[in-house]
Amino acid sequence: MSIFVDTSAFLILLDGTDAEHDLALKVWNAAVQQGQLLVTTNYVVVETIALLQRGLGMAAVRLFLDRLMPLLNLEWIGTEIHTKAITALRTANLRDLSLVDCVSFAIMHQLGITEAIAFDRHFDNQGFRCLR
């Protein structure tokens, strides 16, 4: 079974001071130990690196790249998914919904993924099961 991993999960996993860090670590470790296919996108990677660099520094970026990235199946976003996500973003017309979120939802639908390691209510709102 495949599980999508969102930026929100990566940020909490790498921030030991976050209130949900222990929960995120428990969910992540369980998924890895069970041999789940962990999926994310290149858009999530770009967003994660930018937010980690700004918030936690380069040591956190290196941990992400060296420890977490090798465990992920990376989906590269092409024109079709990007266009679907732009349309979804415009249609939703929500200030706090990001293009990266819309890309994530589109790729999850395309791949038939119904579960995510995500601490972002938008995944719940889209009907995905968040493992947390």
N, C-alpha and C positions, 0 to 999 in steps of 0.2 A: 504494500500500500504506500502511496505517496502522500507526503505532508508538505504543505507550503510553509516557508519560513519568511516572516515579515521583518522589516526594519525594526519595528517596535521590540520584537523579541531579541534581536541582536544587541540593541542598545541596552536593554535590561540585563541580558546575559553578561555583558562586559562592564556594567556599572555595579560593582559590589555594594554600593551604598543605596541602591534603589530598593524600595520597600518590597517589590515583587521579584527581586533577584533570586532568592532561594527557590521560589516556585518555578521561575523560568528555567533555572538550572536543573531542577528535578524533571521537568517536562522534556527538556533537551536531552538529558542523559538517558531517560527512558526510551525516547525515540531512537537514539543512536544504538543503545544496547539491544533493542528489538529489531535492529536492522532495517528500520524504515527508510525509504528513499526520501531524503530531504531536498526539496526543490525551492529554488528562488530564481530571481531574474537579474539580468545585468542592471536594470533600473534600480532594484533594491540595493544591489552592491554599491552603486554610485551614491545613492542617498545615504546608506549606512556609513560609508567611508567619510563623506562630508560631515555628517553629524558627529561621528566619533572624533574626527580630527578637531573639530571646533569645541566639542564638549569635554572630551576625556583625554585628548592628545594623541600623539603618534604611537605611544606604547599600546594603546587600545586598538589602533588601526593595525599594528603589526600582529597583535593577538588574533584579531579578526581574520586577517589574511593568512596567517600561518597555522592557526588551530581550527578555525571554524570553516573557512572556505574549502579546504580539502575534503570535507565531509558532505559537501553540497553538490547537487546536480544543477548546473547553471543553465537556465533557458535564456537564449539570446532573443531579444524582441525585434521582430521585423515590422515592415510597413503595415501589414494587416492588423496585428494586435495593437500597434501604436494608434492607428486610425480609429479602431473600435474604442480604445480608451479615451481618446480625445472627444469622441462623440458622447461617450458616457459621462465624461467630466462636464461637458457643456449641458447635457440633459439634466444631470443631477443639480447643477447650479448651487452647490454648497461651498461656502468659503473654506471649510476645514477638510474637504475631501481633496486629496492630491492626485495628480496624474499618475504617480507611482502606484497609489492604491488602485486606481482604475485599471492600470496595466496588470496588476496582480490578480484582480478579479477576472479579467478577460483570459489570462493564461490559465488560471485555475479552471475556468469553465471549459476551455479548449482541451485541457489535459484530463478533465474529469476528476479533479482534486476537490474534495469536500471538507477537508480538515486543514487547519493552519495553526502553527505556533505564532500567535499574534496577540498583542495587548492593545489592540486598536479596535474600538467599537464598530468601525465601518465593516469589518469582516463579519461580525455578528449581524449587523443590519442587512448585509447581502445574503444572509442565510447560510454562511459557512460555520462549521463547528470549530470553535477556538479551543485548543488544548491548553488550558490554564487552570 
